[in-house]
Amino acid sequence: MKRFKSEKDRAKTLFLFGKVVLALFFISSCDKIGGIERLRNSRRILMPIPFITVEGPIGVGKTSLSKAIADANKFQLLKEIVDENPFLNKFYEDIEEWSFQTEMFFLCNRYKQLSDIQKKYIAKNEPVVADYHIFKNLIFAKRTLPAEEYEKYESIYRILTQDMPRPNMVIYLHASLDTLMKRITLRGREFEKMISAEYMNLLSDDYQSFIQHFDETHPEIPVLRFNGDELDFVENESDLNWILKKVDETLQQRSLHV
């Protein structure tokens, strides 16, 4: 059995699995009354104000672009909290051993963040741009979890997200493997040094497939695609302005209130 390095790790784990137990109990209750199917088939209503998410593989520039969009439009910025996950270093050392704990922590953390922005901003008609979409949980979990664990994980995911605020625009950034690996090296996060090129290549393919499916099954939500090999929105102001113009045009076409 793996031992925790600190009481902080232990406390977070107990909190995490408390959430899991409650979710599994709810799954069981819903199954008895046929509730799971109703939850899966429920349709959430899109907000009339902008709620934009920027997505793409690790290192593609999600946070940089999200901040630029937020600054240009005076939107609230929601940034993913990565460093707080106590399982992340262990995950990259041994993906098979630590994948479920890692993904469950991210799910609970993102659930809390989205619940907070619903109360603090969206309910008050304040636009938001986020550097992640919670659907990324399914992308990572499907890549790393065994089929049995993924099925349980997906059930919990559906329950936690069924009444969450749903973004009304998705920006998908993609880039070649060489570009992604260079950017990961440049930003120098310790736990990311263990990410292999093979894992990144598979993850990029997973993102492409998922976004394609998302686009086909959610025609009411525009998906803007930008190539990180062709556009350098961090160093090249004209590239950034072109992206901001595309975002603004989409907001206007969708009659979202800015």
N, C-alpha and C positions, 0 to 999 in steps of 0.2 A: 504494500500500500504506500502511495506517495505521501510524504509528510509536508506540511505547510511551512514555509520559511518564516512566517510571522503571524501574530494574532490577527493582523489586519486581513491577511489572506483567508484565515479561518472564518472570521466574522462575515466577510463578503460571500464566502461559499455557503455558509448557513443561510444567509439572507436569500441568496440565489435559489437554493434548493427548496427553501420555503415557498418561493414563488412557483417553482415547478410543481410541488405537491398540490398547491391550491389549484393550479391550472389543470392538472391531471384529474383532480376531484371534480372540477367543473366539466371536463370532457365526459367523465363517467355519467354525471347527472344529465348532461345534454343528450347523450346517447339514449338514455332511458326514455326521453320524451321526444326523440327525433329532432333535437335542437341543432345538432351539428350541421345537418343539411340546410336548415334555415339560415344558419350563420354563414355557411359557405355561399349560399345563393343570394344573400342580402346585397343590395347595391347602395353604396354610400353616395351622398349628394355632393357634387363639386361646390367649392366655395366660390362666391362672386368676386373675391379679392385674390390677387396673385399669391400662390403658394408654389414656388419653384424649387425643384430639386436638381442638383447636378450629380451625375453618376458616371461611373467608369472604373476601370481596374486601378489597383494600387499604383500611386505615383503619376497618374495622368494629369493631375492639376485641379482636382475638384475644389479644394479649399480656396486656392488662389482665384479661380474664376467666380466662385460663390461670393467671395468678399468683394470682388470688383463689381459684380452685379448689384450687391447690396449697397455699396458705396455710391454707385452711379444713380440708383433709384431711391436711395434713402429707405431701403427695406430693412427689416430685422434680419440678422444673420444667425442661423443655427449651425453650429459646428459640431461635428461628431467628436465624442470623447473616446479616444483610443487608448491613451496611456494608462487609464485607470483600470483596465482589464488585467487582473492579477494572473490570468492564465496565458497571456499572449506569448511571453517568452517560452513557456513550457510547450505551447502549441507548436511553435516553429521548430522546437527541438524534437518533438514527438507528436506529429499531427494525429495519428490514430488514437493515442492515449488521451489527448486533451481536447479533441475537437468538440465534443458535446458540451463540456463545461465552458469552453471559450464562446461558442455560439449562443448558449443560453444566457451568459452574462451580457453579451452584446444586445440580445433581444430585450432583456429586462431594462437595460440602460437606455436603449433607444425608445422603448415604450414610455419610460418616465419622461424623457426629453420631449417627445411629441405630445404627451399629455400636458406638460407644462406650457408649451407654446400655444396649444389650443386655448388654454385659460388666459394666458398673459397677452397674446397678440391676436390670434385669428378670431377669437370671440369678440374682440374689440375692433375688428376690421382693419388690423394692421398687417400689411403684406410681409411675407417671410420668404427668404431664400435659404435653402439648406444644402450642405455639402454631402448629403447622402439621402437615399430613399430607403425606407425600411425593407423594401423587397430584396435588398442586397443580402439580407439574412438567409433567404432561400437559396441564393446563388452559392454562397460560401458553404452553407450546410449541406447542400446536395453534393457538392464536390468532396466534402470530407467525412460525412457521416455514413455509416452502414445503413442499408435500406430500412431495417427495423427501427433504428433510432431516428432516422429522418422522418419516418411516418409519424412518430410521436411528436417530434419537433414541429412538424408542419401543422399538426392539430393545435398545439399550443400557440403557434404563430397566428393561425386563423382566428382563434378566440381573442387574443390580445389586440389584434389589429382591426377587428371587424367594425368597430365604431370610431376608429381614429380619423383625424383629419387627413384627407387624401389630396396630394399635390395635383394641381391642374396644369402643370407644365413640367416636362422632364427634359433636361439637357444631358445628352450622352456624349462623353468624351472618349475617344479611343486613340490608340497610337501603336506603333510597332513594338515588338518585344525589346529591341535595342534601345529605343527611346525610353521605355518604361524602366528598364534596368539601370540606365544611366541616371535617371531622375531619382530613383530610389537610393542609389549610391551617393548622389549629391546631397540629399537632405540628411543623410547620416543617422537615421534612427537606429539605435542599437539592435532592437529586436528584428528589424527588417533586413539586417545583414545576413540572416539565416534563410531568407527567401530564395529558393532556387529558380533558375530560368525555366525549368520544366514546369514547376508549379504555376509560375506567372503566365506561361503560354497556355496552359489548360484553363486558367482563370479568365484570360482574355477571350478564349473561345466560348466559355460559359456565359460571359457577359453578352457577347454578340448574339448567341442563341436566345438568351432570356429577353434581351431588348427587342429582338425581332418578334418574339411571341407576345410581349407586352404591347407592342405597337399594333399588332393584329387584333388583339383581344380588348384593347382600350382605345377605340377610334376617337373617343371624345376627349382624349388627352394628347395634345401635340408633343411629339418627341423630336427635338432638334439635335442633329448629329454634327459633331465637329471633330476634325482629324488633327490630333496633336502633333503629327509629323509635319503637317502643312501650315499650321497656325501656331504662332508663339505669342499667346496673349499675355505672357508675363513680361517679356522683353520688347515686344513690338506693339506699340500703341495703336497702330493702324489695324492690326489683327484684332486687338481687343475691341476697338470701336466698331469693327464690322460685326463681331459677335453681339455686342450690346445692341446694335441696330436690329439684328435679326430677332433678338429677344423682345425688343420694344414692338416690332412689327407684329409678332405673334400675340403679344398682350393686347394690342389694339384690335387685331382680327377676331380675337376671342371675346372682346368686349369686357375684359376683366378690369375692375375699377382700381386705378393706380392713384 
